[in-house]
Amino acid sequence: MGLPQPKAFVDVAGATLLSRSVAAARESGVVDQVVVIVPPDLVDDVRADYPPGGSPDVTVVAGGAERSDSVRAGLAAAEDGTDLVLVHDAARALVPPELFRRVVTALLDGAEAVVPGLPVADTLKRVDGAGLVLGTPDRSELRAVQTPQGFSAVLLRHAHRDGADATDDAGLIEALGVDVQVVPGDHRAFKITTPFDLEVARLLLGAGSEASGPEVLGAGSEASGPDALGAGSEASSGESL
């Protein structure tokens, strides 16, 4: 973004990307614990923003050098008995609470790994290092994957057991030969990565261009609700982790 602070701490219409992601996880009603993974030097500041006693409670931990290190830090902070975990990227700050519920519903219906995705509208090309086209994939088979992504906690811990790094936890699950189910995504869950994305987010929130970004983990227990990470126990449902 070319900004002085991490993008998860950028203000958009009066709230940071991080706080918006945490709020969506909380409002979903399917998350019992939110674990926020932040740079080590920001842990104290973020903890001050989320004092104990919230609903659900927010745990703040330091992340690692790589994305997967941060996911593992979030998993380590999940409450005992956590059965389901959501991994969410705080940069997808406009994600609606219902997307958390959609992913959790699929998990409760028996899926071990769930990702939200949208059909691809553009024609895509495979190209080589010289910029020459190698082929044109059939876009009817393609999906643009979003977060929160949901997993069996046991399965996600197993996928991370060897310290592998990945930009997508579902990719680690695929490598294990486990089916990953795709549920309908939401256009509002786009990833705010560039100044253009930030401008779009402000426009969607009616904030105009005036104004100036870790991940989240959410957990859910009985009949309850990613970077936030969400962890859930029986019949429940996150870089935030």
Legacy VTK file of the C-alpha trace (Angstrom):
# vtk DataFile Version 3.0
C-alpha trace
ASCII
DATASET POLYDATA
POINTS 241 float
0.000 0.000 0.000
2.963 2.324 0.473
1.591 3.388 3.873
3.526 3.865 7.135
1.504 1.244 9.041
0.489 -2.361 8.299
-2.612 -2.332 6.104
-4.745 -4.106 8.708
-4.479 -0.921 10.777
-5.547 1.445 8.027
-8.687 3.426 8.877
-11.637 3.093 6.520
-14.687 5.199 7.363
-13.840 5.387 11.051
-12.677 1.816 11.695
-9.564 -0.172 10.833
-9.599 -3.159 8.518
-8.770 -5.338 11.507
-11.592 -4.029 13.688
-14.091 -4.487 10.861
-13.021 -8.104 10.371
-13.242 -8.839 14.082
-16.680 -7.228 14.230
-17.958 -9.396 11.362
-16.721 -12.557 13.101
-18.389 -11.518 16.348
-21.654 -10.527 14.683
-21.891 -13.836 12.830
-23.113 -15.635 15.949
-21.081 -18.736 15.044
-17.746 -17.804 16.611
-16.856 -18.471 20.253
-13.291 -17.184 20.277
-11.418 -14.766 18.055
-7.629 -14.986 17.935
-5.931 -12.006 16.318
-2.361 -12.490 15.126
-0.343 -9.283 14.871
3.304 -8.186 14.577
5.075 -8.644 17.946
5.547 -4.914 18.497
1.793 -4.286 18.198
0.521 -6.977 20.574
0.122 -4.674 23.594
-1.652 -1.962 21.618
-4.149 -4.370 20.065
-4.794 -6.105 23.391
-5.732 -2.729 24.818
-8.393 -2.449 22.101
-9.949 -5.786 23.113
-10.117 -6.052 26.921
-11.329 -9.329 28.483
-15.046 -9.920 28.705
-16.026 -9.303 25.098
-18.554 -11.468 23.316
-16.906 -13.513 22.044
-13.577 -12.931 23.709
-10.631 -11.749 21.599
-7.167 -13.224 22.187
-4.210 -11.336 20.711
-0.930 -13.133 19.974
2.269 -12.375 18.100
2.634 -13.721 14.597
5.691 -15.267 12.971
8.049 -14.592 10.098
5.801 -16.309 7.526
2.045 -16.494 7.141
1.881 -20.165 8.151
3.931 -19.394 11.274
1.190 -16.954 12.241
-1.550 -19.515 11.596
0.255 -21.966 13.854
0.546 -19.286 16.556
-3.193 -18.762 16.321
-3.907 -22.479 16.524
-1.761 -22.701 19.649
-3.902 -19.996 21.253
-7.227 -21.687 20.465
-9.227 -22.790 23.481
-9.104 -26.415 24.593
-11.812 -28.482 22.955
-11.842 -26.466 19.750
-13.247 -28.664 16.978
-13.646 -26.227 14.089
-11.422 -23.388 12.985
-11.966 -20.470 10.626
-8.953 -18.696 9.149
-9.719 -15.197 7.909
-7.611 -12.498 6.281
-8.263 -9.132 7.942
-7.618 -7.453 4.597
-11.060 -8.783 3.570
-12.550 -6.262 5.956
-15.942 -5.841 4.287
-16.790 -9.543 4.622
-20.425 -9.871 5.766
-21.223 -11.930 8.891
-23.374 -14.282 6.805
-20.301 -15.574 4.982
-18.937 -16.862 8.297
-22.271 -18.604 8.863
-22.269 -20.129 5.378
-18.843 -21.691 5.895
-19.717 -22.993 9.357
-22.966 -24.521 8.103
-21.040 -26.536 5.518
-18.644 -27.750 8.221
-21.510 -28.776 10.477
-23.049 -30.633 7.532
-19.962 -32.857 7.381
-17.302 -31.132 5.269
-13.758 -31.200 6.693
-12.544 -28.206 4.715
-14.600 -25.357 3.262
-13.690 -22.277 1.229
-15.948 -19.539 -0.163
-15.433 -18.766 -3.842
-16.832 -16.716 -6.704
-17.027 -17.652 -10.391
-14.304 -16.032 -12.487
-15.669 -13.396 -14.860
-12.488 -12.634 -16.816
-10.805 -14.862 -19.355
-7.581 -16.105 -17.792
-4.320 -17.014 -19.541
-1.399 -19.152 -18.431
1.834 -17.424 -19.411
5.531 -18.241 -19.215
8.353 -16.083 -17.866
8.649 -14.270 -21.166
4.979 -13.300 -21.164
3.965 -15.763 -23.863
0.595 -17.472 -23.555
0.762 -21.171 -22.694
-2.958 -21.832 -22.587
-6.454 -20.653 -21.661
-8.119 -22.466 -18.745
-11.824 -23.189 -18.878
-13.139 -20.471 -16.583
-16.335 -22.430 -15.870
-14.159 -24.651 -13.642
-12.420 -21.745 -11.887
-13.295 -19.939 -8.662
-11.721 -16.918 -6.984
-11.286 -18.158 -3.425
-11.927 -15.939 -0.405
-11.884 -16.161 3.388
-12.947 -17.142 5.992
-11.831 -20.672 5.210
-13.093 -23.357 7.586
-11.496 -26.595 8.737
-11.656 -29.414 11.191
-9.177 -28.303 13.858
-7.552 -31.742 13.905
-7.128 -31.662 10.133
-5.652 -28.153 10.050
-3.176 -28.964 12.824
-2.151 -32.077 10.897
-1.636 -30.035 7.722
0.693 -27.683 9.614
2.567 -30.406 11.496
5.735 -30.232 9.376
6.037 -26.454 9.429
5.062 -26.067 5.780
4.449 -22.554 4.494
1.534 -21.703 2.231
-0.410 -18.648 1.138
-3.611 -20.698 1.341
-4.436 -23.205 4.078
-6.831 -25.039 1.770
-3.842 -25.805 -0.449
-2.209 -27.661 2.428
-5.401 -29.662 2.882
-5.563 -30.477 -0.833
-1.994 -31.784 -0.626
-3.204 -34.309 1.952
-5.752 -35.649 -0.532
-8.709 -34.348 1.482
-11.706 -32.895 -0.365
-12.206 -29.146 -0.046
-15.783 -27.947 -0.510
-16.498 -24.587 -2.156
-19.508 -22.572 -1.014
-20.739 -19.346 -2.634
-18.579 -16.374 -1.760
-19.516 -12.712 -1.544
-18.276 -9.803 -3.651
-17.933 -7.706 -0.495
-15.255 -10.098 0.757
-12.702 -8.789 -1.747
-9.122 -8.424 -0.523
-7.973 -4.858 0.122
-4.408 -5.019 -1.203
-3.783 -1.905 -3.312
-4.641 1.802 -3.030
-7.375 1.188 -5.628
-8.940 -1.517 -3.420
-8.829 0.882 -0.490
-10.618 3.535 -2.511
-13.297 1.027 -3.526
-13.815 0.060 0.136
-14.232 3.705 1.124
-16.711 4.285 -1.658
-18.731 1.217 -0.640
-18.824 2.525 2.914
-19.774 5.997 1.724
-16.571 7.492 3.088
-15.196 9.128 -0.066
-11.469 9.338 -0.655
-10.523 11.336 2.471
-8.900 9.152 5.172
-6.075 6.769 5.370
-4.282 -2.547 8.070
-3.005 -8.903 10.979
-5.236 -11.768 10.516
-8.146 -13.193 12.688
-9.058 -16.647 14.118
-12.568 -17.417 15.329
-13.735 -20.374 17.376
-17.199 -21.674 18.060
-18.731 -24.090 20.513
-22.073 -25.849 20.796
-24.564 -24.275 18.402
-22.397 -21.187 18.021
-20.387 -19.357 15.494
-9.133 -16.003 9.957
-5.527 -12.415 8.720
-8.844 -13.638 12.010
-8.854 -17.198 13.002
-12.053 -18.665 14.317
-12.049 -21.865 16.258
-15.147 -23.807 17.115
-16.045 -26.775 19.201
-18.914 -29.213 18.793
-21.617 -27.813 16.516
-19.902 -24.456 15.991
-17.674 -22.823 13.922
-10.121 -16.343 11.980
-4.737 -13.734 8.754
-6.444 -13.200 11.663
-6.596 -16.775 12.928
LINES 4 242
212 0 1 2 3 4 5 6 7 8 9 10 11 12 13 14 15 16 17 18 19 20 21 22 23 24 25 26 27 28 29 30 31 32 33 34 35 36 37 38 39 40 41 42 43 44 45 46 47 48 49 50 51 52 53 54 55 56 57 58 59 60 61 62 63 64 65 66 67 68 69 70 71 72 73 74 75 76 77 78 79 80 81 82 83 84 85 86 87 88 89 90 91 92 93 94 95 96 97 98 99 100 101 102 103 104 105 106 107 108 109 110 111 112 113 114 115 116 117 118 119 120 121 122 123 124 125 126 127 128 129 130 131 132 133 134 135 136 137 138 139 140 141 142 143 144 145 146 147 148 149 150 151 152 153 154 155 156 157 158 159 160 161 162 163 164 165 166 167 168 169 170 171 172 173 174 175 176 177 178 179 180 181 182 183 184 185 186 187 188 189 190 191 192 193 194 195 196 197 198 199 200 201 202 203 204 205 206 207 208 209 210 211
12 213 214 215 216 217 218 219 220 221 222 223 224
11 226 227 228 229 230 231 232 233 234 235 236
3 238 239 240
